[in-house]
């Protein structure tokens, strides 16, 4: 096979077969970012987000502690969405992967809004023993998770087409040839040492 044919085969493999090492790196960044965002959201849902004082007939003034899951029930579903996003990004390609990137970015915006919504009232005129640090930690984790989701979503939108993908690289060679157009099938056959022009 000539030099130009080998070059064309390598280009076809890089585009539709095994991705280059540099293409795998953004996919790993996306996976780790989504996993971390999911953990942060789940942790934020279990921490204190607000403490209020209730007047009870017998006990008098009693503090009521609300965690993130109580005030923002969407935190845990957003965490599950981030986990599902890992499989979605790995398994999808093309426009579907870009749509998923946009969904992840919007989920990050939603997480940040949940954390910052009403924060002025939460940290308003409070006594000295008010658990400001604990509340700031709970809401801060959600903000950080939101930033991660937005960053991951934008990365998928910008570089999703060049990331490694499940599909051609993990299918049987015969299945790949069946899905390719005739020209690609011919180059794939050349790369596997077959002569597609030979007649039976």
BATOR-616346 format. One line per 4 residues: number of its first residue (from 1); for each residue y, z, x of N, C-alpha, C, CB. Coordinates in steps of 0.2 Angstrom, whole numbers, always signed. Atoms other than C-alpha are relative to their C-alpha. Glycine has a CB too. Layout:
<lumlums>
NUM	Y Z X Y Z X Y Z X Y Z X ~ ...
</lumlums>
This chain:
<lumlums>
1	-6 +0 +4 +0 +0 +0 +6 +0 +4 +0 +6 -5 ~ -6 +1 -4 +17 -5 +7 +4 +7 -1 +4 -6 -2 ~ -5 -6 +0 +31 +8 +11 +4 +0 -6 +4 -1 +6 ~ -4 +0 +6 +41 +3 -4 -4 +2 -6 +3 -7 -2
5	+4 -2 +6 +26 +6 -16 -1 +7 +1 -7 -4 +0 ~ +1 -7 -1 +23 +23 -8 +6 +4 -3 -2 +2 +7 ~ -6 -4 +2 +41 +28 -11 +0 +0 -8 +6 -4 +3 ~ +0 +0 +7 +40 +22 -29 -5 +5 -3 -1 -7 -3
9	+5 -5 +3 +24 +32 -32 +2 +7 +1 -7 -1 +4 ~ -3 -7 -1 +32 +48 -24 +5 +1 -5 +2 +0 +7 ~ -5 -2 +4 +47 +46 -35 -3 +1 -7 +5 -6 -1 ~ +3 -1 +7 +36 +44 -51 -3 +7 +0 -5 -5 -1
13	+3 -7 +0 +26 +60 -46 +5 +5 +0 -4 +1 +6 ~ -5 -5 +0 +42 +69 -43 +3 +1 -7 +5 -1 +5 ~ -4 +0 +7 +49 +64 -60 -5 +2 -5 +3 -7 -1 ~ +4 -1 +5 +33 +65 -70 -7 +4 +2 -2 -6 -3
17	+6 -4 -2 +20 +75 -60 +2 +7 +3 -4 -4 +5 ~ -1 -7 -3 +21 +90 -48 +8 +0 +2 -4 +1 +6 ~ -7 +0 -2 +40 +95 -47 +1 +2 +7 +3 +5 -5 ~ -2 -3 -7 +48 +98 -30 +1 +7 +0 +6 -4 +2
21	+0 -7 +0 +49 +115 -24 +7 +3 -2 -1 +3 +7 ~ -6 -2 +2 +68 +116 -27 +1 +0 -7 +5 -5 +3 ~ +0 +0 +7 +65 +112 -45 -3 +6 -3 -3 -7 -3 ~ +4 -6 +2 +54 +127 -47 +5 +6 +0 -6 +1 +3
25	-5 -6 -1 +68 +139 -41 +4 +2 -6 +4 -1 +6 ~ -4 -2 +6 +79 +138 -57 -4 +3 -5 +4 -6 -2 ~ +5 -2 +5 +64 +140 -68 -2 +8 +1 -6 -4 +0 ~ +1 -7 -2 +60 +156 -59 +6 +5 -2 -3 +1 +7
29	-6 -4 +2 +78 +162 -61 +0 +1 -7 +6 -3 +3 ~ +0 -1 +7 +77 +159 -79 -5 +5 -3 -1 -7 -4 ~ +5 -5 +3 +61 +168 -82 +1 +7 +2 -7 -2 +3 ~ -1 -7 -2 +66 +183 -72 +6 +3 -4 +2 +1 +8
33	-6 -1 +3 +83 +183 -80 -1 +2 -7 +5 -5 +0 ~ +1 -2 +7 +76 +183 -98 -4 +6 +0 -4 -6 -3 ~ +4 -6 +0 +63 +196 -93 +4 +6 +0 -5 +0 +5 ~ -5 -6 -1 +77 +208 -87 +4 +1 -6 +4 -2 +6
37	-4 -1 +6 +88 +204 -102 -4 +4 -6 +2 -7 -2 ~ +4 -3 +6 +74 +209 -114 -1 +7 +2 -7 -4 +0 ~ +0 -7 -2 +71 +225 -104 +6 +4 -1 -3 +1 +7 ~ -6 -3 +1 +89 +229 -105 +2 +1 -7 +6 -4 +4
41	-2 -1 +7 +91 +226 -123 -5 +5 -3 -2 -7 -4 ~ +5 -5 +3 +75 +236 -127 +3 +7 +2 -7 -1 +2 ~ -2 -7 -3 +82 +251 -116 +6 +2 -4 +1 -1 +7 ~ -6 -2 +4 +99 +250 -125 -1 +2 -7 +5 -6 +0
45	+2 -2 +7 +91 +251 -142 -2 +7 +0 -5 -5 -3 ~ +3 -7 +0 +84 +268 -137 +5 +5 +2 -6 +1 +4 ~ -5 -5 -2 +100 +276 -130 +5 +1 -5 +3 -3 +7 ~ -5 -2 +5 +114 +284 -139 +6 -4 +0 +3 +7 +2
49	-6 +5 +0 +128 +273 -145 +6 +3 -4 -2 -6 -4 ~ -6 -3 +4 +138 +285 -156 -2 +7 -2 +2 -4 -6 ~ +1 -6 +2 +139 +303 -160 +6 +2 -5 +0 +6 +6 ~ -4 -2 +5 +147 +309 -176 -1 +7 -3 +0 -5 -7
53	+1 -7 +3 +150 +326 -185 -1 +0 -7 +6 +4 +3 ~ +1 +0 +7 +143 +329 -202 +1 +7 -3 -7 -3 -2 ~ -1 -7 +3 +148 +343 -214 -6 +1 -5 +6 +0 -4 ~ +6 -2 +4 +132 +351 -221 +1 +7 -4 -6 +1 +4
57	-2 -6 +4 +133 +364 -235 -2 +7 +3 -3 +0 -7 ~ +3 -6 -3 +122 +377 -226 +2 +1 +8 -7 +1 -1 ~ +0 +0 -8 +123 +372 -207 +7 -1 +2 -5 -5 +3 ~ -6 +1 -2 +141 +368 -207 +1 -7 +4 +3 +5 +4
61	-1 +6 -4 +147 +355 -194 -6 -2 +5 +7 +0 +4 ~ +6 +2 -4 +132 +346 -186 +1 -7 +3 -7 +0 -5 ~ -1 +7 -3 +133 +332 -174 -6 -4 -2 +0 +1 +8 ~ +5 +5 +1 +123 +316 -178 +0 -5 +5 +1 -3 -7
65	+0 +4 -6 +117 +306 -164 -3 -7 -3 -4 +3 +6 ~ +3 +7 +2 +114 +287 -168 -1 -4 +7 +5 -4 -4 ~ +2 +4 -6 +105 +276 -155 +1 -7 -2 -8 +1 +2 ~ -2 +7 +1 +107 +258 -153 -4 -4 -5 -1 -4 +7
69	+4 +3 +5 +92 +253 -164 +3 +2 -7 -7 +2 +1 ~ -3 -2 +6 +101 +262 -178 +6 -3 -2 +1 +8 +0 ~ -6 +3 +1 +118 +255 -176 +0 -7 +1 +5 +3 +5 ~ +0 +7 -1 +113 +238 -170 -8 -2 -1 +3 -2 +7
73	+8 +1 +0 +95 +234 -177 -2 -7 +3 -1 +0 -8 ~ +2 +7 -3 +96 +216 -170 -1 +1 +7 +6 -5 -1 ~ +2 -1 -7 +94 +223 -152 -7 -2 +1 +2 +7 +2 ~ +8 +1 -1 +75 +223 -153 -2 -7 -1 -4 +5 -3
77	+1 +7 +1 +74 +206 -161 +3 -5 +5 +2 -2 -7 ~ -2 +4 -5 +85 +199 -148 -4 +1 +7 +8 +2 +2 ~ +5 -1 -6 +74 +207 -134 -6 -4 -1 -2 +7 +0 ~ +6 +4 +1 +59 +198 -142 +2 -7 +1 -3 +1 -7
81	-2 +7 +0 +69 +182 -143 +0 -2 +8 +7 -1 -3 ~ +0 +2 -7 +72 +183 -124 -7 +0 +3 +4 +6 +4 ~ +7 +1 -2 +54 +186 -121 -3 -7 -2 -5 +6 -2 ~ +3 +6 +3 +49 +171 -132 +4 -6 +4 +1 -1 -7
85	-3 +5 -4 +62 +161 -122 -3 -2 +6 +7 +2 +1 ~ +4 +2 -7 +52 +162 -106 -5 -5 -2 -3 +6 +3 ~ +5 +5 +1 +38 +153 -114 +3 -7 -3 -5 +3 -5 ~ -3 +6 +2 +49 +141 -123 +3 -4 +5 +6 +2 -5
89	-3 +4 -5 +59 +136 -108 -6 -3 +5 +4 +4 +5 ~ +5 +3 -4 +43 +133 -98 -4 -5 -3 -5 +6 +2 ~ +4 +5 +3 +34 +123 -111 +4 -6 -3 -4 +3 -6 ~ -4 +5 +3 +48 +113 -117 +3 -5 +5 +6 +3 -5
93	-3 +4 -4 +57 +98 -110 +6 -4 -4 -5 -6 +3 ~ -5 +4 +3 +72 +87 -113 +5 +3 -5 -3 -6 -4 ~ -5 -3 +4 +83 +90 -128 -2 +6 -3 +2 -5 -6 ~ +3 -7 +3 +72 +104 -135 +2 +5 +5 -7 -1 -1
97	-2 -6 -5 +75 +114 -119 +7 +1 +0 -2 -3 +7 ~ -8 -1 +0 +94 +111 -120 +1 +4 -7 +3 -7 +0 ~ -1 -4 +6 +93 +117 -138 -1 +8 +1 -4 -3 -6 ~ +2 -7 -2 +84 +133 -132 +5 +3 +4 -7 +0 +3
101	-5 -3 -4 +97 +135 -119 +6 +2 -4 +2 -4 +6 ~ -6 -2 +4 +111 +135 -132 -2 +6 -4 +2 -6 -4 ~ +2 -5 +4 +101 +147 -143 +0 +7 +4 -7 -1 -3 ~ +0 -6 -4 +99 +159 -128 +7 +2 +1 -4 -1 +6
105	-7 -1 -1 +118 +158 -124 +3 +4 -6 +4 -6 +2 ~ -2 -3 +6 +122 +162 -142 -3 +7 -1 -1 -4 -6 ~ +3 -7 +1 +110 +177 -142 +4 +5 +5 -7 -1 +2 ~ -3 -4 -4 +119 +183 -127 +7 +2 -3 +1 -3 +7
109	-7 -1 +3 +136 +182 -136 -1 +5 -5 +3 -6 -3 ~ +2 -4 +6 +128 +191 -151 -1 +7 +3 -6 -2 -4 ~ +1 -6 -3 +122 +205 -139 +6 +4 +2 -5 +0 +5 ~ -7 -3 -3 +139 +208 -131 +4 +2 -6 +3 -5 +4
113	-4 -2 +5 +147 +208 -148 -2 +6 -3 +0 -6 -5 ~ +3 -6 +3 +135 +221 -155 +2 +6 +4 -7 +0 +0 ~ -2 -6 -4 +139 +232 -140 +7 +2 +0 -2 -2 +7 ~ -7 -1 -1 +158 +230 -140 +3 +1 -7 +3 -5 +3
117	-2 +0 +7 +160 +230 -159 +2 +8 -2 -4 -3 -5 ~ -2 -7 +2 +170 +246 -164 +0 +5 +6 -5 +3 -5 ~ +0 -4 -5 +170 +253 -147 +6 +5 +1 -1 -4 +7 ~ -7 -4 +0 +188 +259 -149 -1 +6 -4 +5 -4 -2
121	+1 -6 +4 +183 +271 -163 -5 +5 +3 -2 -2 -7 ~ +5 -4 -3 +168 +277 -153 +3 +4 +5 -6 -4 +3 ~ -3 -3 -6 +178 +282 -138 +7 +3 -2 +0 -4 +6 ~ -7 -3 +2 +194 +288 -148 +1 +7 +2 +1 -1 -7
125	-2 -7 -1 +200 +305 -149 -6 +5 -1 +6 +3 -5 ~ +7 -3 +0 +184 +315 -144 +1 +7 +4 -5 -4 +2 ~ +0 -6 -4 +181 +333 -138 -3 -1 +7 -4 +5 -3 ~ +2 +1 -7 +178 +336 -119 -8 +0 +1 +2 +6 +3
129	+7 +1 -1 +159 +338 -122 -3 -6 -3 -3 +7 -3 ~ +3 +7 +3 +157 +321 -130 -3 -4 +5 +6 -4 -4 ~ +4 +4 -5 +143 +311 -122 +3 -7 +2 -7 +0 -2 ~ -3 +7 -1 +154 +297 -116 -4 -4 +5 +7 +1 +3
133	+3 +3 -5 +144 +293 -101 -7 -3 -3 -2 +4 +6 ~ +6 +3 +3 +128 +291 -111 +1 -5 -5 -4 +6 -4 ~ -2 +5 +4 +136 +281 -124 +2 -7 +4 +6 +2 -5 ~ -2 +5 -4 +144 +270 -111 -6 -4 +3 +5 +2 +5
137	+6 +3 -3 +127 +267 -103 -4 -4 -5 -5 +6 +3 ~ +4 +4 +5 +118 +262 -119 +4 -6 -2 +0 +4 -6 ~ -4 +6 +2 +132 +250 -124 +0 -5 +6 +7 +1 -3 ~ -1 +4 -6 +134 +244 -106 -6 -4 +2 +1 +4 +6
141	+7 +4 -1 +115 +239 -105 +0 -6 -4 -6 +4 -1 ~ +0 +6 +5 +118 +228 -120 +5 -5 +2 +1 +2 -7 ~ -5 +5 -3 +133 +220 -112 -3 -4 +5 +7 +4 +2 ~ +3 +3 -6 +124 +217 -96 -6 -5 -2 -3 +5 +5
145	+5 +5 +3 +109 +209 -106 +3 -6 -3 -4 +4 -5 ~ -3 +6 +3 +121 +198 -115 +3 -5 +5 +6 +3 -5 ~ -2 +4 -6 +129 +192 -99 -6 -4 +3 +4 +4 +5 ~ +6 +3 -3 +112 +188 -92 -2 -6 -5 -6 +5 +1
149	+2 +6 +5 +107 +178 -108 +5 -6 +0 -1 +3 -7 ~ -5 +6 +0 +123 +168 -108 -1 -4 +7 +7 +3 +0 ~ +1 +4 -7 +121 +164 -89 -7 -4 +0 -1 +5 +5 ~ +7 +4 +0 +102 +159 -92 +1 -6 -5 -5 +5 -2
153	-1 +5 +5 +107 +149 -107 +4 -6 +3 +3 +2 -6 ~ -5 +6 -3 +121 +139 -98 -4 -3 +6 +6 +3 +3 ~ +4 +3 -5 +109 +137 -83 -5 -5 -3 -4 +5 +4 ~ +5 +5 +3 +96 +129 -94 +3 -6 -3 -4 +4 -6
157	-4 +6 +2 +109 +118 -102 +2 -5 +5 +6 +2 -4 ~ -2 +4 -6 +115 +112 -85 -5 -3 +4 +5 +4 +4 ~ +5 +3 -4 +99 +110 -76 -7 +0 -3 +0 +5 +6 ~ +7 +0 +3 +85 +111 -88 -4 -7 +1 +1 +1 -8
161	+4 +7 -1 +81 +92 -86 -3 +0 +7 +5 -6 -1 ~ +3 +0 -7 +78 +95 -67 -5 +6 +1 +6 +0 +5 ~ +5 -6 -1 +68 +111 -69 -7 -2 -1 +1 +6 -5 ~ +7 +2 +1 +49 +111 -67 -2 +1 -8 -4 +5 +4
165	+2 -1 +7 +40 +109 -84 -7 +0 +0 +3 -6 -3 ~ +7 +0 +2 +23 +112 -91 -1 -7 -4 -2 +6 -4 ~ +1 +7 +3 +16 +95 -97 -4 -4 +5 +6 -3 -2 ~ +4 +5 -5 +12 +81 -85 -3 +3 +6 +5 -5 +2
169	+3 -3 -6 +9 +93 -70 -6 +3 -2 +5 +4 +3 ~ +6 -4 +1 -4 +103 -79 -5 -3 -5 +3 +6 -3 ~ +5 +4 +4 -13 +89 -89 -5 -3 +4 +4 -5 -5 ~ +5 +3 -4 -29 +81 -84 +3 -7 +1 -6 -1 -5
173	-3 +7 -2 -25 +64 -75 -1 -5 -5 -3 -2 +7 ~ +1 +5 +5 -33 +54 -89 +5 +1 -5 -7 +1 -2 ~ -5 -1 +6 -22 +62 -102 +7 -2 +2 +0 +8 -2 ~ -6 +2 -3 -7 +59 -91 +1 -8 -1 +2 +2 +7
177	+0 +8 +0 -11 +40 -90 +0 -2 -7 -6 -3 +4 ~ +0 +2 +6 -14 +39 -108 +7 +1 -3 -5 +4 -5 ~ -7 -1 +3 +4 +45 -112 +5 -4 +4 +2 +8 +1 ~ -5 +3 -4 +13 +35 -99 +0 -8 -2 -2 +0 +8
181	-1 +7 +1 +19 +17 -101 -4 -4 +5 +7 -2 -1 ~ +5 +4 -4 +9 +3 -93 +3 +0 +8 +0 -7 -2 ~ -3 +0 -7 +21 +3 -77 -2 +6 +3 +7 -2 +0 ~ +1 -6 -3 +19 +21 -74 -8 +1 +1 +3 +6 -4
185	+7 +0 -1 +0 +20 -77 -2 -4 +6 -3 -2 -6 ~ +2 +4 -6 -1 +7 -64 +1 +3 +6 +4 -7 +0 ~ -2 -4 -6 +8 +17 -51 -4 +6 +1 +7 +2 +0 ~ +4 -6 -1 -2 +32 -55 -7 -2 +2 -1 +4 -7
189	+6 +2 -2 -18 +22 -53 +0 -2 +8 -2 -6 -4 ~ -1 +1 -7 -12 +16 -36 +0 +6 +4 +7 -4 +2 ~ -1 -7 -3 -8 +34 -31 -7 +3 +1 +5 +4 -3 ~ +6 -3 +0 -26 +38 -35 -6 -4 +3 -2 +2 -7
193	+5 +5 -4 -34 +24 -25 -3 -5 -4 -5 +5 +3 ~ +3 +5 +5 -38 +13 -40 +4 -7 +1 -1 +3 -7 ~ -3 +6 +1 -34 -5 -42 +1 -2 -7 -4 -6 +4 ~ -1 +2 +7 -27 -8 -59 +0 -7 -2 +6 +3 -3
197	+0 +8 +1 -27 -27 -57 -7 -2 +0 +4 -3 +5 ~ +7 +2 +0 -46 -27 -55 -3 -1 -7 -4 +4 +5 ~ +3 +1 +6 -56 -34 -69 -7 +2 +0 +0 -7 -3 ~ +7 -3 +0 -73 -26 -75 -4 -7 +0 -1 +4 -6
</lumlums>
